[in-house]
Amino acid sequence: MPASPLRLPEAGIVPASAAEDPGFGVYVHWPFCRSKCPYCDFNSHVRDKVEQPRWRRALEAELAYFAARLPRRSVTSIFFGGGTPSLMPPDTAASVIAAVGRHFPVAGDIEVTLEANPTSVEAGRFAAFRDAGVNRVSLGVQALDDAALRFLGRQHSAAEALTAVATARRHFARVSFDLIYARPEQSAAAWRAELARALDHGLEHLSLYQLTIEPNTGFHGAVARGVFTPPDADAAATLYELTQELCDRAGLPAYEISNHARSGAASRHNLTYWRCGDYIGIGPGAHGRVTIDGIRHATQQVRKPETWLERVENIGHAIEIEEAISAEMQFEELLMMGLRLAEGVPLERMGQVGGRALAEFFAGRQLQRLIDGGFLLLDATHLKATSSGRQVLNTVLAELL
């Protein structure tokens, strides 16, 4: 039976107030780690010594630079990422949080997240970070199996990680932790047991990532040398489906491809990214999206920590790239980010960002084929990727765009 013709809503430009406000965030990148994990392609560096007062002043200076250029908007989230920001002195976090409040209005329910390693040393500083203004912690547990932790290059044991989780819950109302699955030779039974153990802790949020082999990482070289072989696509898909099943049953459905949360417990800061909201990015290598004089810009900081520090001290910022984002690119970003979310992309927002009727963005019948194939859903208000579509989202986007 032939597919029925696709009918897209004839949405054009809509007032900003008609689309959901994605929030306004501040991302702070702390680039230092105790060691480089073999799977990590983030901008992280191992240094014997960090001049903490200089770094604190530089982060505050770069924040002030952005504040002078941007309209005063209410900040809804601050996120300390890295690297390992739990290695940052808590008073540095306190100073940056206070500086945000000096430069911008702050939402009464602002979310302030700290990424942390679950070692006993760093867990011992949780009370100080709470007093600094952090109210949410995301712990890089990565595995609840000691052999897997050694393979992943982590410096903690499973027991130490779970002790850190318990410590975090005593100090913060909101706690999340990460696990990496689809590891070499990981069976469905082993992952079922490991994930069940994680879910038994009753957290509000879990980030569950499939192991990906990124260029310029230790694992990329190891795979090239034949040291290990990642699971094939079918095995990874089986583990993904098992993840959805167990988390749904535990009341933590996926609100994004790799993120699961109880109702109301999604990461507000990450939702700002996925809903294509504005956010300031400060610190080495940090990216940002900011609207200046009505034009949305992409920013990227210098990556090398020492170069970043010197530039900020000399000129007040270390922006390496700043460019206006065209309407076409904004529309593509909206699809690329929004289709990661279970909620999908609001059709009103698509019309608002694109500035023209939605049907004009899709040539031929790609969209209809993806709907007929069970990869996308289109209803009266949203375009969404199905669970099957989110598993192969890069392929879906390549077809759609």
ABEGO torsion letter per residue (X at the ends): XBBBBBBBBBBBBBBAAABBBAEBBBBBBBABBABBBAABABBBBBBABBBAAAAAAAAAAAAAAAAAABBBBBBABBBBBOEBAAABBAAAAAAAAAAAAAABBBBAABBBBBBBBABAAAAAAAAAAAAAGBABBBBBAGBABAAAAAAAGBABBAAAAAAAAAAAAAABABBBBBBBBGBBGBBAAAAAAAAAAAAAAGBABBBBBBBBBBBGBAAAAAAAAGABBBBBAAAAAAAAAAAAAAAAAAGBBBABAABBBBBGABBAAAAAAAAGBBBBBBEBGBBBBBBBGGBBBBBBBBABAAAAAAAAAAAGBABABBBBBBAAAAAAAAAAAAAABAAEBBAAAAAAAAGBBAAAABBEAAAAAAAAAGABBBBAABBBBBAAAAAAAAAAAAAAX
